[in-house]
Amino acid sequence: MSDDLEAGNQAWPFVNCPYCSTPISIVTVIGPTDGIAAPCGCRVSPAFFEDV
Ligand SMILES: [Zn+2]
């Protein structure tokens, strides 16, 4: 049992986009090495964030 209402949303550390410097709040992973950063929409590697 869990009352984790945020299951499914990944919480990323506050980090700026490597391409446009916009603070990223969410990364939607679309593949093993690809993701879409939000809110800026740049294509970034999820590994970039996991390594922060
Ligand atoms: Zn960006």
mmCIF file of the protein (N, C-alpha, C, O) and its ligand, coordinates in Angstrom:
data_MODEL
# 
_entry.id   MODEL 
# 
loop_
_entity.id 
_entity.type 
_entity.pdbx_number_of_molecules 
1 polymer     1 
2 non-polymer 1 
# 
_entity_poly.entity_id                      1 
_entity_poly.type                           'polypeptide(L)' 
_entity_poly.nstd_linkage                   no 
_entity_poly.nstd_monomer                   no 
_entity_poly.pdbx_seq_one_letter_code       MSDDLEAGNQAWPFVNCPYCSTPISIVTVIGPTDGIAAPCGCRVSPAFFEDV 
_entity_poly.pdbx_seq_one_letter_code_can   MSDDLEAGNQAWPFVNCPYCSTPISIVTVIGPTDGIAAPCGCRVSPAFFEDV 
_entity_poly.pdbx_strand_id                 A 
# 
loop_
_entity_poly_seq.entity_id 
_entity_poly_seq.num 
_entity_poly_seq.mon_id 
_entity_poly_seq.hetero 
1 1  MET n 
1 2  SER n 
1 3  ASP n 
1 4  ASP n 
1 5  LEU n 
1 6  GLU n 
1 7  ALA n 
1 8  GLY n 
1 9  ASN n 
1 10 GLN n 
1 11 ALA n 
1 12 TRP n 
1 13 PRO n 
1 14 PHE n 
1 15 VAL n 
1 16 ASN n 
1 17 CYS n 
1 18 PRO n 
1 19 TYR n 
1 20 CYS n 
1 21 SER n 
1 22 THR n 
1 23 PRO n 
1 24 ILE n 
1 25 SER n 
1 26 ILE n 
1 27 VAL n 
1 28 THR n 
1 29 VAL n 
1 30 ILE n 
1 31 GLY n 
1 32 PRO n 
1 33 THR n 
1 34 ASP n 
1 35 GLY n 
1 36 ILE n 
1 37 ALA n 
1 38 ALA n 
1 39 PRO n 
1 40 CYS n 
1 41 GLY n 
1 42 CYS n 
1 43 ARG n 
1 44 VAL n 
1 45 SER n 
1 46 PRO n 
1 47 ALA n 
1 48 PHE n 
1 49 PHE n 
1 50 GLU n 
1 51 ASP n 
1 52 VAL n 
# 
loop_
_struct_asym.id 
_struct_asym.entity_id 
A 1 
B 2 
# 
loop_
_chem_comp.id 
_chem_comp.type 
_chem_comp.mon_nstd_flag 
ALA 'L-peptide linking' y 
ARG 'L-peptide linking' y 
ASN 'L-peptide linking' y 
ASP 'L-peptide linking' y 
CYS 'L-peptide linking' y 
GLN 'L-peptide linking' y 
GLU 'L-peptide linking' y 
GLY 'peptide linking'   y 
ILE 'L-peptide linking' y 
LEU 'L-peptide linking' y 
MET 'L-peptide linking' y 
PHE 'L-peptide linking' y 
PRO 'L-peptide linking' y 
SER 'L-peptide linking' y 
THR 'L-peptide linking' y 
TRP 'L-peptide linking' y 
TYR 'L-peptide linking' y 
VAL 'L-peptide linking' y 
ZN  non-polymer         . 
# 
_pdbx_entity_nonpoly.entity_id   2 
_pdbx_entity_nonpoly.name        ? 
_pdbx_entity_nonpoly.comp_id     ZN 
# 
_pdbx_nonpoly_scheme.asym_id         B 
_pdbx_nonpoly_scheme.entity_id       2 
_pdbx_nonpoly_scheme.mon_id          ZN 
_pdbx_nonpoly_scheme.ndb_seq_num     1 
_pdbx_nonpoly_scheme.pdb_seq_num     101 
_pdbx_nonpoly_scheme.auth_seq_num    101 
_pdbx_nonpoly_scheme.pdb_mon_id      ZN 
_pdbx_nonpoly_scheme.auth_mon_id     ZN 
_pdbx_nonpoly_scheme.pdb_strand_id   A 
_pdbx_nonpoly_scheme.pdb_ins_code    . 
# 
loop_
_atom_site.group_PDB 
_atom_site.id 
_atom_site.type_symbol 
_atom_site.label_atom_id 
_atom_site.label_alt_id 
_atom_site.label_comp_id 
_atom_site.label_asym_id 
_atom_site.label_entity_id 
_atom_site.label_seq_id 
_atom_site.pdbx_PDB_ins_code 
_atom_site.Cartn_x 
_atom_site.Cartn_y 
_atom_site.Cartn_z 
_atom_site.occupancy 
_atom_site.B_iso_or_equiv 
_atom_site.pdbx_formal_charge 
_atom_site.auth_seq_id 
_atom_site.auth_comp_id 
_atom_site.auth_asym_id 
_atom_site.auth_atom_id 
_atom_site.pdbx_PDB_model_num 
ATOM   1   N  N  . MET A 1 1  ? 0.833  -1.203 0.000   1.00 0.00 ? 1   MET A N  1 
ATOM   2   C  CA . MET A 1 1  ? 0.000  0.000  0.000   1.00 0.00 ? 1   MET A CA 1 
ATOM   3   C  C  . MET A 1 1  ? 0.869  1.255  0.000   1.00 0.00 ? 1   MET A C  1 
ATOM   4   O  O  . MET A 1 1  ? 1.895  1.333  0.676   1.00 0.00 ? 1   MET A O  1 
ATOM   5   N  N  . SER A 1 2  ? 0.425  2.219  -0.773  1.00 0.00 ? 2   SER A N  1 
ATOM   6   C  CA . SER A 1 2  ? 1.168  3.469  -0.832  1.00 0.00 ? 2   SER A CA 1 
ATOM   7   C  C  . SER A 1 2  ? 0.216  4.618  -1.116  1.00 0.00 ? 2   SER A C  1 
ATOM   8   O  O  . SER A 1 2  ? -0.728 4.471  -1.891  1.00 0.00 ? 2   SER A O  1 
ATOM   9   N  N  . ASP A 1 3  ? 0.459  5.733  -0.503  1.00 0.00 ? 3   ASP A N  1 
ATOM   10  C  CA . ASP A 1 3  ? -0.367 6.912  -0.791  1.00 0.00 ? 3   ASP A CA 1 
ATOM   11  C  C  . ASP A 1 3  ? 0.415  7.923  -1.625  1.00 0.00 ? 3   ASP A C  1 
ATOM   12  O  O  . ASP A 1 3  ? 0.165  9.128  -1.580  1.00 0.00 ? 3   ASP A O  1 
ATOM   13  N  N  . ASP A 1 4  ? 1.356  7.397  -2.379  1.00 0.00 ? 4   ASP A N  1 
ATOM   14  C  CA . ASP A 1 4  ? 2.156  8.266  -3.235  1.00 0.00 ? 4   ASP A CA 1 
ATOM   15  C  C  . ASP A 1 4  ? 1.336  8.712  -4.440  1.00 0.00 ? 4   ASP A C  1 
ATOM   16  O  O  . ASP A 1 4  ? 1.215  7.983  -5.425  1.00 0.00 ? 4   ASP A O  1 
ATOM   17  N  N  . LEU A 1 5  ? 0.790  9.884  -4.354  1.00 0.00 ? 5   LEU A N  1 
ATOM   18  C  CA . LEU A 1 5  ? -0.081 10.378 -5.417  1.00 0.00 ? 5   LEU A CA 1 
ATOM   19  C  C  . LEU A 1 5  ? 0.697  10.842 -6.636  1.00 0.00 ? 5   LEU A C  1 
ATOM   20  O  O  . LEU A 1 5  ? 0.114  11.096 -7.691  1.00 0.00 ? 5   LEU A O  1 
ATOM   21  N  N  . GLU A 1 6  ? 1.986  10.950 -6.497  1.00 0.00 ? 6   GLU A N  1 
ATOM   22  C  CA . GLU A 1 6  ? 2.780  11.445 -7.616  1.00 0.00 ? 6   GLU A CA 1 
ATOM   23  C  C  . GLU A 1 6  ? 3.434  10.318 -8.398  1.00 0.00 ? 6   GLU A C  1 
ATOM   24  O  O  . GLU A 1 6  ? 4.333  10.561 -9.203  1.00 0.00 ? 6   GLU A O  1 
ATOM   25  N  N  . ALA A 1 7  ? 3.001  9.116  -8.173  1.00 0.00 ? 7   ALA A N  1 
ATOM   26  C  CA . ALA A 1 7  ? 3.551  7.990  -8.918  1.00 0.00 ? 7   ALA A CA 1 
ATOM   27  C  C  . ALA A 1 7  ? 3.358  8.214  -10.409 1.00 0.00 ? 7   ALA A C  1 
ATOM   28  O  O  . ALA A 1 7  ? 2.263  8.567  -10.849 1.00 0.00 ? 7   ALA A O  1 
ATOM   29  N  N  . GLY A 1 8  ? 4.389  8.017  -11.167 1.00 0.00 ? 8   GLY A N  1 
ATOM   30  C  CA . GLY A 1 8  ? 4.300  8.229  -12.607 1.00 0.00 ? 8   GLY A CA 1 
ATOM   31  C  C  . GLY A 1 8  ? 4.945  9.527  -13.026 1.00 0.00 ? 8   GLY A C  1 
ATOM   32  O  O  . GLY A 1 8  ? 5.329  9.689  -14.185 1.00 0.00 ? 8   GLY A O  1 
ATOM   33  N  N  . ASN A 1 9  ? 5.068  10.454 -12.097 1.00 0.00 ? 9   ASN A N  1 
ATOM   34  C  CA . ASN A 1 9  ? 5.784  11.690 -12.400 1.00 0.00 ? 9   ASN A CA 1 
ATOM   35  C  C  . ASN A 1 9  ? 7.187  11.603 -11.838 1.00 0.00 ? 9   ASN A C  1 
ATOM   36  O  O  . ASN A 1 9  ? 7.391  11.299 -10.662 1.00 0.00 ? 9   ASN A O  1 
ATOM   37  N  N  . GLN A 1 10 ? 8.137  11.871 -12.692 1.00 0.00 ? 10  GLN A N  1 
ATOM   38  C  CA . GLN A 1 10 ? 9.506  11.837 -12.210 1.00 0.00 ? 10  GLN A CA 1 
ATOM   39  C  C  . GLN A 1 10 ? 9.928  13.201 -11.719 1.00 0.00 ? 10  GLN A C  1 
ATOM   40  O  O  . GLN A 1 10 ? 9.777  14.205 -12.416 1.00 0.00 ? 10  GLN A O  1 
ATOM   41  N  N  . ALA A 1 11 ? 10.449 13.225 -10.530 1.00 0.00 ? 11  ALA A N  1 
ATOM   42  C  CA . ALA A 1 11 ? 10.925 14.483 -9.975  1.00 0.00 ? 11  ALA A CA 1 
ATOM   43  C  C  . ALA A 1 11 ? 12.407 14.627 -10.287 1.00 0.00 ? 11  ALA A C  1 
ATOM   44  O  O  . ALA A 1 11 ? 13.239 13.855 -9.810  1.00 0.00 ? 11  ALA A O  1 
ATOM   45  N  N  . TRP A 1 12 ? 12.713 15.618 -11.086 1.00 0.00 ? 12  TRP A N  1 
ATOM   46  C  CA . TRP A 1 12 ? 14.100 15.847 -11.450 1.00 0.00 ? 12  TRP A CA 1 
ATOM   47  C  C  . TRP A 1 12 ? 14.657 16.972 -10.604 1.00 0.00 ? 12  TRP A C  1 
ATOM   48  O  O  . TRP A 1 12 ? 13.913 17.863 -10.191 1.00 0.00 ? 12  TRP A O  1 
ATOM   49  N  N  . PRO A 1 13 ? 15.933 16.947 -10.343 1.00 0.00 ? 13  PRO A N  1 
ATOM   50  C  CA . PRO A 1 13 ? 16.532 18.077 -9.640  1.00 0.00 ? 13  PRO A CA 1 
ATOM   51  C  C  . PRO A 1 13 ? 16.427 19.326 -10.500 1.00 0.00 ? 13  PRO A C  1 
ATOM   52  O  O  . PRO A 1 13 ? 16.336 19.253 -11.725 1.00 0.00 ? 13  PRO A O  1 
ATOM   53  N  N  . PHE A 1 14 ? 16.441 20.456 -9.842  1.00 0.00 ? 14  PHE A N  1 
ATOM   54  C  CA . PHE A 1 14 ? 16.393 21.694 -10.608 1.00 0.00 ? 14  PHE A CA 1 
ATOM   55  C  C  . PHE A 1 14 ? 17.675 21.839 -11.409 1.00 0.00 ? 14  PHE A C  1 
ATOM   56  O  O  . PHE A 1 14 ? 18.770 21.974 -10.863 1.00 0.00 ? 14  PHE A O  1 
ATOM   57  N  N  . VAL A 1 15 ? 17.500 21.805 -12.722 1.00 0.00 ? 15  VAL A N  1 
ATOM   58  C  CA . VAL A 1 15 ? 18.647 21.879 -13.609 1.00 0.00 ? 15  VAL A CA 1 
ATOM   59  C  C  . VAL A 1 15 ? 18.241 22.669 -14.841 1.00 0.00 ? 15  VAL A C  1 
ATOM   60  O  O  . VAL A 1 15 ? 17.090 22.614 -15.274 1.00 0.00 ? 15  VAL A O  1 
ATOM   61  N  N  . ASN A 1 16 ? 19.174 23.389 -15.392 1.00 0.00 ? 16  ASN A N  1 
ATOM   62  C  CA . ASN A 1 16 ? 18.873 24.170 -16.581 1.00 0.00 ? 16  ASN A CA 1 
ATOM   63  C  C  . ASN A 1 16 ? 19.108 23.338 -17.839 1.00 0.00 ? 16  ASN A C  1 
ATOM   64  O  O  . ASN A 1 16 ? 20.004 22.495 -17.887 1.00 0.00 ? 16  ASN A O  1 
ATOM   65  N  N  . CYS A 1 17 ? 18.298 23.588 -18.836 1.00 0.00 ? 17  CYS A N  1 
ATOM   66  C  CA . CYS A 1 17 ? 18.444 22.914 -20.113 1.00 0.00 ? 17  CYS A CA 1 
ATOM   67  C  C  . CYS A 1 17 ? 19.827 23.202 -20.697 1.00 0.00 ? 17  CYS A C  1 
ATOM   68  O  O  . CYS A 1 17 ? 20.259 24.354 -20.716 1.00 0.00 ? 17  CYS A O  1 
ATOM   69  N  N  . PRO A 1 18 ? 20.526 22.166 -21.174 1.00 0.00 ? 18  PRO A N  1 
ATOM   70  C  CA . PRO A 1 18 ? 21.861 22.369 -21.743 1.00 0.00 ? 18  PRO A CA 1 
ATOM   71  C  C  . PRO A 1 18 ? 21.831 23.136 -23.059 1.00 0.00 ? 18  PRO A C  1 
ATOM   72  O  O  . PRO A 1 18 ? 22.868 23.605 -23.530 1.00 0.00 ? 18  PRO A O  1 
ATOM   73  N  N  . TYR A 1 19 ? 20.654 23.264 -23.650 1.00 0.00 ? 19  TYR A N  1 
ATOM   74  C  CA . TYR A 1 19 ? 20.557 23.918 -24.958 1.00 0.00 ? 19  TYR A CA 1 
ATOM   75  C  C  . TYR A 1 19 ? 20.058 25.351 -24.874 1.00 0.00 ? 19  TYR A C  1 
ATOM   76  O  O  . TYR A 1 19 ? 20.560 26.228 -25.576 1.00 0.00 ? 19  TYR A O  1 
ATOM   77  N  N  . CYS A 1 20 ? 19.074 25.591 -24.020 1.00 0.00 ? 20  CYS A N  1 
ATOM   78  C  CA . CYS A 1 20 ? 18.466 26.922 -23.991 1.00 0.00 ? 20  CYS A CA 1 
ATOM   79  C  C  . CYS A 1 20 ? 18.493 27.546 -22.600 1.00 0.00 ? 20  CYS A C  1 
ATOM   80  O  O  . CYS A 1 20 ? 18.046 28.679 -22.420 1.00 0.00 ? 20  CYS A O  1 
ATOM   81  N  N  . SER A 1 21 ? 19.014 26.813 -21.613 1.00 0.00 ? 21  SER A N  1 
ATOM   82  C  CA . SER A 1 21 ? 19.174 27.333 -20.252 1.00 0.00 ? 21  SER A CA 1 
ATOM   83  C  C  . SER A 1 21 ? 17.863 27.569 -19.512 1.00 0.00 ? 21  SER A C  1 
ATOM   84  O  O  . SER A 1 21 ? 17.846 28.194 -18.451 1.00 0.00 ? 21  SER A O  1 
ATOM   85  N  N  . THR A 1 22 ? 16.776 27.072 -20.069 1.00 0.00 ? 22  THR A N  1 
ATOM   86  C  CA . THR A 1 22 ? 15.507 27.158 -19.348 1.00 0.00 ? 22  THR A CA 1 
ATOM   87  C  C  . THR A 1 22 ? 15.496 26.153 -18.207 1.00 0.00 ? 22  THR A C  1 
ATOM   88  O  O  . THR A 1 22 ? 15.871 24.997 -18.408 1.00 0.00 ? 22  THR A O  1 
ATOM   89  N  N  . PRO A 1 23 ? 15.076 26.561 -17.013 1.00 0.00 ? 23  PRO A N  1 
ATOM   90  C  CA . PRO A 1 23 ? 14.953 25.599 -15.914 1.00 0.00 ? 23  PRO A CA 1 
ATOM   91  C  C  . PRO A 1 23 ? 13.971 24.488 -16.278 1.00 0.00 ? 23  PRO A C  1 
ATOM   92  O  O  . PRO A 1 23 ? 12.818 24.760 -16.615 1.00 0.00 ? 23  PRO A O  1 
ATOM   93  N  N  . ILE A 1 24 ? 14.420 23.263 -16.211 1.00 0.00 ? 24  ILE A N  1 
ATOM   94  C  CA . ILE A 1 24 ? 13.596 22.120 -16.596 1.00 0.00 ? 24  ILE A CA 1 
ATOM   95  C  C  . ILE A 1 24 ? 12.892 21.555 -15.373 1.00 0.00 ? 24  ILE A C  1 
ATOM   96  O  O  . ILE A 1 24 ? 13.495 21.370 -14.316 1.00 0.00 ? 24  ILE A O  1 
ATOM   97  N  N  . SER A 1 25 ? 11.611 21.287 -15.539 1.00 0.00 ? 25  SER A N  1 
ATOM   98  C  CA . SER A 1 25 ? 10.843 20.714 -14.437 1.00 0.00 ? 25  SER A CA 1 
ATOM   99  C  C  . SER A 1 25 ? 10.509 19.247 -14.670 1.00 0.00 ? 25  SER A C  1 
ATOM   100 O  O  . SER A 1 25 ? 10.418 18.464 -13.724 1.00 0.00 ? 25  SER A O  1 
ATOM   101 N  N  . ILE A 1 26 ? 10.328 18.881 -15.925 1.00 0.00 ? 26  ILE A N  1 
ATOM   102 C  CA . ILE A 1 26 ? 9.932  17.510 -16.258 1.00 0.00 ? 26  ILE A CA 1 
ATOM   103 C  C  . ILE A 1 26 ? 10.694 17.063 -17.494 1.00 0.00 ? 26  ILE A C  1 
ATOM   104 O  O  . ILE A 1 26 ? 10.923 17.853 -18.411 1.00 0.00 ? 26  ILE A O  1 
ATOM   105 N  N  . VAL A 1 27 ? 11.085 15.797 -17.519 1.00 0.00 ? 27  VAL A N  1 
ATOM   106 C  CA . VAL A 1 27 ? 11.620 15.210 -18.738 1.00 0.00 ? 27  VAL A CA 1 
ATOM   107 C  C  . VAL A 1 27 ? 10.770 13.999 -19.093 1.00 0.00 ? 27  VAL A C  1 
ATOM   108 O  O  . VAL A 1 27 ? 10.633 13.064 -18.304 1.00 0.00 ? 27  VAL A O  1 
ATOM   109 N  N  . THR A 1 28 ? 10.205 14.033 -20.292 1.00 0.00 ? 28  THR A N  1 
ATOM   110 C  CA . THR A 1 28 ? 9.428  12.900 -20.767 1.00 0.00 ? 28  THR A CA 1 
ATOM   111 C  C  . THR A 1 28 ? 10.367 11.977 -21.526 1.00 0.00 ? 28  THR A C  1 
ATOM   112 O  O  . THR A 1 28 ? 10.887 12.342 -22.581 1.00 0.00 ? 28  THR A O  1 
ATOM   113 N  N  . VAL A 1 29 ? 10.581 10.791 -20.993 1.00 0.00 ? 29  VAL A N  1 
ATOM   114 C  CA . VAL A 1 29 ? 11.488 9.847  -21.628 1.00 0.00 ? 29  VAL A CA 1 
ATOM   115 C  C  . VAL A 1 29 ? 10.783 9.169  -22.789 1.00 0.00 ? 29  VAL A C  1 
ATOM   116 O  O  . VAL A 1 29 ? 9.719  8.573  -22.624 1.00 0.00 ? 29  VAL A O  1 
ATOM   117 N  N  . ILE A 1 30 ? 11.392 9.267  -23.968 1.00 0.00 ? 30  ILE A N  1 
ATOM   118 C  CA . ILE A 1 30 ? 10.793 8.676  -25.164 1.00 0.00 ? 30  ILE A CA 1 
ATOM   119 C  C  . ILE A 1 30 ? 11.617 7.518  -25.699 1.00 0.00 ? 30  ILE A C  1 
ATOM   120 O  O  . ILE A 1 30 ? 11.231 6.884  -26.681 1.00 0.00 ? 30  ILE A O  1 
ATOM   121 N  N  . GLY A 1 31 ? 12.730 7.241  -25.074 1.00 0.00 ? 31  GLY A N  1 
ATOM   122 C  CA . GLY A 1 31 ? 13.578 6.145  -25.519 1.00 0.00 ? 31  GLY A CA 1 
ATOM   123 C  C  . GLY A 1 31 ? 14.730 5.984  -24.552 1.00 0.00 ? 31  GLY A C  1 
ATOM   124 O  O  . GLY A 1 31 ? 14.891 6.788  -23.633 1.00 0.00 ? 31  GLY A O  1 
ATOM   125 N  N  . PRO A 1 32 ? 15.546 4.937  -24.754 1.00 0.00 ? 32  PRO A N  1 
ATOM   126 C  CA . PRO A 1 32 ? 16.655 4.651  -23.838 1.00 0.00 ? 32  PRO A CA 1 
ATOM   127 C  C  . PRO A 1 32 ? 17.630 5.808  -23.706 1.00 0.00 ? 32  PRO A C  1 
ATOM   128 O  O  . PRO A 1 32 ? 18.259 5.978  -22.662 1.00 0.00 ? 32  PRO A O  1 
ATOM   129 N  N  . THR A 1 33 ? 17.758 6.597  -24.755 1.00 0.00 ? 33  THR A N  1 
ATOM   130 C  CA . THR A 1 33 ? 18.738 7.681  -24.726 1.00 0.00 ? 33  THR A CA 1 
ATOM   131 C  C  . THR A 1 33 ? 18.126 9.021  -25.099 1.00 0.00 ? 33  THR A C  1 
ATOM   132 O  O  . THR A 1 33 ? 18.844 9.998  -25.316 1.00 0.00 ? 33  THR A O  1 
ATOM   133 N  N  . ASP A 1 34 ? 16.809 9.067  -25.173 1.00 0.00 ? 34  ASP A N  1 
ATOM   134 C  CA . ASP A 1 34 ? 16.154 10.297 -25.610 1.00 0.00 ? 34  ASP A CA 1 
ATOM   135 C  C  . ASP A 1 34 ? 15.045 10.712 -24.662 1.00 0.00 ? 34  ASP A C  1 
ATOM   136 O  O  . ASP A 1 34 ? 14.350 9.877  -24.083 1.00 0.00 ? 34  ASP A O  1 
ATOM   137 N  N  . GLY A 1 35 ? 14.897 12.008 -24.519 1.00 0.00 ? 35  GLY A N  1 
ATOM   138 C  CA . GLY A 1 35 ? 13.817 12.544 -23.712 1.00 0.00 ? 35  GLY A CA 1 
ATOM   139 C  C  . GLY A 1 35 ? 13.503 13.947 -24.168 1.00 0.00 ? 35  GLY A C  1 
ATOM   140 O  O  . GLY A 1 35 ? 14.310 14.595 -24.836 1.00 0.00 ? 35  GLY A O  1 
ATOM   141 N  N  . ILE A 1 36 ? 12.320 14.414 -23.801 1.00 0.00 ? 36  ILE A N  1 
ATOM   142 C  CA . ILE A 1 36 ? 11.902 15.755 -24.145 1.00 0.00 ? 36  ILE A CA 1 
ATOM   143 C  C  . ILE A 1 36 ? 11.784 16.556 -22.857 1.00 0.00 ? 36  ILE A C  1 
ATOM   144 O  O  . ILE A 1 36 ? 11.037 16.192 -21.948 1.00 0.00 ? 36  ILE A O  1 
ATOM   145 N  N  . ALA A 1 37 ? 12.517 17.627 -22.794 1.00 0.00 ? 37  ALA A N  1 
ATOM   146 C  CA . ALA A 1 37 ? 12.479 18.468 -21.611 1.00 0.00 ? 37  ALA A CA 1 
ATOM   147 C  C  . ALA A 1 37 ? 11.261 19.379 -21.664 1.00 0.00 ? 37  ALA A C  1 
ATOM   148 O  O  . ALA A 1 37 ? 10.872 19.864 -22.726 1.00 0.00 ? 37  ALA A O  1 
ATOM   149 N  N  . ALA A 1 38 ? 10.678 19.596 -20.515 1.00 0.00 ? 38  ALA A N  1 
ATOM   150 C  CA . ALA A 1 38 ? 9.574  20.550 -20.411 1.00 0.00 ? 38  ALA A CA 1 
ATOM   151 C  C  . ALA A 1 38 ? 9.950  21.590 -19.348 1.00 0.00 ? 38  ALA A C  1 
ATOM   152 O  O  . ALA A 1 38 ? 10.608 21.235 -18.370 1.00 0.00 ? 38  ALA A O  1 
ATOM   153 N  N  . PRO A 1 39 ? 9.564  22.835 -19.500 1.00 0.00 ? 39  PRO A N  1 
ATOM   154 C  CA . PRO A 1 39 ? 8.621  23.312 -20.518 1.00 0.00 ? 39  PRO A CA 1 
ATOM   155 C  C  . PRO A 1 39 ? 9.248  23.741 -21.845 1.00 0.00 ? 39  PRO A C  1 
ATOM   156 O  O  . PRO A 1 39 ? 8.517  24.142 -22.750 1.00 0.00 ? 39  PRO A O  1 
ATOM   157 N  N  . CYS A 1 40 ? 10.556 23.673 -21.993 1.00 0.00 ? 40  CYS A N  1 
ATOM   158 C  CA . CYS A 1 40 ? 11.165 24.270 -23.188 1.00 0.00 ? 40  CYS A CA 1 
ATOM   159 C  C  . CYS A 1 40 ? 11.009 23.408 -24.433 1.00 0.00 ? 40  CYS A C  1 
ATOM   160 O  O  . CYS A 1 40 ? 10.978 23.931 -25.547 1.00 0.00 ? 40  CYS A O  1 
ATOM   161 N  N  . GLY A 1 41 ? 10.909 22.084 -24.256 1.00 0.00 ? 41  GLY A N  1 
ATOM   162 C  CA . GLY A 1 41 ? 10.660 21.219 -25.400 1.00 0.00 ? 41  GLY A CA 1 
ATOM   163 C  C  . GLY A 1 41 ? 11.904 20.735 -26.114 1.00 0.00 ? 41  GLY A C  1 
ATOM   164 O  O  . GLY A 1 41 ? 11.800 20.095 -27.160 1.00 0.00 ? 41  GLY A O  1 
ATOM   165 N  N  . CYS A 1 42 ? 13.087 21.025 -25.573 1.00 0.00 ? 42  CYS A N  1 
ATOM   166 C  CA . CYS A 1 42 ? 14.312 20.551 -26.205 1.00 0.00 ? 42  CYS A CA 1 
ATOM   167 C  C  . CYS A 1 42 ? 14.459 19.040 -26.019 1.00 0.00 ? 42  CYS A C  1 
ATOM   168 O  O  . CYS A 1 42 ? 13.964 18.457 -25.054 1.00 0.00 ? 42  CYS A O  1 
ATOM   169 N  N  . ARG A 1 43 ? 15.149 18.437 -26.965 1.00 0.00 ? 43  ARG A N  1 
ATOM   170 C  CA . ARG A 1 43 ? 15.408 17.006 -26.884 1.00 0.00 ? 43  ARG A CA 1 
ATOM   171 C  C  . ARG A 1 43 ? 16.713 16.804 -26.124 1.00 0.00 ? 43  ARG A C  1 
ATOM   172 O  O  . ARG A 1 43 ? 17.764 17.306 -26.523 1.00 0.00 ? 43  ARG A O  1 
ATOM   173 N  N  . VAL A 1 44 ? 16.628 16.074 -25.041 1.00 0.00 ? 44  VAL A N  1 
ATOM   174 C  CA . VAL A 1 44 ? 17.787 15.896 -24.184 1.00 0.00 ? 44  VAL A CA 1 
ATOM   175 C  C  . VAL A 1 44 ? 17.934 14.432 -23.797 1.00 0.00 ? 44  VAL A C  1 
ATOM   176 O  O  . VAL A 1 44 ? 16.991 13.650 -23.919 1.00 0.00 ? 44  VAL A O  1 
ATOM   177 N  N  . SER A 1 45 ? 19.105 14.072 -23.338 1.00 0.00 ? 45  SER A N  1 
ATOM   178 C  CA . SER A 1 45 ? 19.335 12.711 -22.888 1.00 0.00 ? 45  SER A CA 1 
ATOM   179 C  C  . SER A 1 45 ? 18.972 12.579 -21.418 1.00 0.00 ? 45  SER A C  1 
ATOM   180 O  O  . SER A 1 45 ? 19.462 13.355 -20.596 1.00 0.00 ? 45  SER A O  1 
ATOM   181 N  N  . PRO A 1 46 ? 18.133 11.624 -21.066 1.00 0.00 ? 46  PRO A N  1 
ATOM   182 C  CA . PRO A 1 46 ? 17.800 11.405 -19.656 1.00 0.00 ? 46  PRO A CA 1 
ATOM   183 C  C  . PRO A 1 46 ? 19.032 11.164 -18.810 1.00 0.00 ? 46  PRO A C  1 
ATOM   184 O  O  . PRO A 1 46 ? 19.055 11.520 -17.631 1.00 0.00 ? 46  PRO A O  1 
ATOM   185 N  N  . ALA A 1 47 ? 20.056 10.566 -19.395 1.00 0.00 ? 47  ALA A N  1 
ATOM   186 C  CA . ALA A 1 47 ? 21.287 10.289 -18.661 1.00 0.00 ? 47  ALA A CA 1 
ATOM   187 C  C  . ALA A 1 47 ? 21.942 11.565 -18.163 1.00 0.00 ? 47  ALA A C  1 
ATOM   188 O  O  . ALA A 1 47 ? 22.626 11.571 -17.140 1.00 0.00 ? 47  ALA A O  1 
ATOM   189 N  N  . PHE A 1 48 ? 21.723 12.641 -18.900 1.00 0.00 ? 48  PHE A N  1 
ATOM   190 C  CA . PHE A 1 48 ? 22.277 13.928 -18.500 1.00 0.00 ? 48  PHE A CA 1 
ATOM   191 C  C  . PHE A 1 48 ? 21.772 14.308 -17.120 1.00 0.00 ? 48  PHE A C  1 
ATOM   192 O  O  . PHE A 1 48 ? 22.517 14.844 -16.301 1.00 0.00 ? 48  PHE A O  1 
ATOM   193 N  N  . PHE A 1 49 ? 20.501 14.025 -16.869 1.00 0.00 ? 49  PHE A N  1 
ATOM   194 C  CA . PHE A 1 49 ? 19.897 14.420 -15.601 1.00 0.00 ? 49  PHE A CA 1 
ATOM   195 C  C  . PHE A 1 49 ? 20.202 13.427 -14.506 1.00 0.00 ? 49  PHE A C  1 
ATOM   196 O  O  . PHE A 1 49 ? 20.363 13.803 -13.344 1.00 0.00 ? 49  PHE A O  1 
ATOM   197 N  N  . GLU A 1 50 ? 20.283 12.155 -14.871 1.00 0.00 ? 50  GLU A N  1 
ATOM   198 C  CA . GLU A 1 50 ? 20.590 11.140 -13.874 1.00 0.00 ? 50  GLU A CA 1 
ATOM   199 C  C  . GLU A 1 50 ? 21.987 11.316 -13.319 1.00 0.00 ? 50  GLU A C  1 
ATOM   200 O  O  . GLU A 1 50 ? 22.301 10.859 -12.220 1.00 0.00 ? 50  GLU A O  1 
ATOM   201 N  N  . ASP A 1 51 ? 22.810 11.979 -14.089 1.00 0.00 ? 51  ASP A N  1 
ATOM   202 C  CA . ASP A 1 51 ? 24.210 12.151 -13.703 1.00 0.00 ? 51  ASP A CA 1 
ATOM   203 C  C  . ASP A 1 51 ? 24.425 13.401 -12.862 1.00 0.00 ? 51  ASP A C  1 
ATOM   204 O  O  . ASP A 1 51 ? 25.517 13.612 -12.335 1.00 0.00 ? 51  ASP A O  1 
ATOM   205 N  N  . VAL A 1 52 ? 23.398 14.231 -12.731 1.00 0.00 ? 52  VAL A N  1 
ATOM   206 C  CA . VAL A 1 52 ? 23.536 15.473 -11.971 1.00 0.00 ? 52  VAL A CA 1 
ATOM   207 C  C  . VAL A 1 52 ? 23.566 15.189 -10.481 1.00 0.00 ? 52  VAL A C  1 
ATOM   208 O  O  . VAL A 1 52 ? 23.678 16.115 -9.677  1.00 0.00 ? 52  VAL A O  1 
HETATM 209 ZN ZN . ZN  B 2 .  ? 15.684 23.717 -23.723 1.00 0.00 2 101 ZN  A ZN 1 
# 
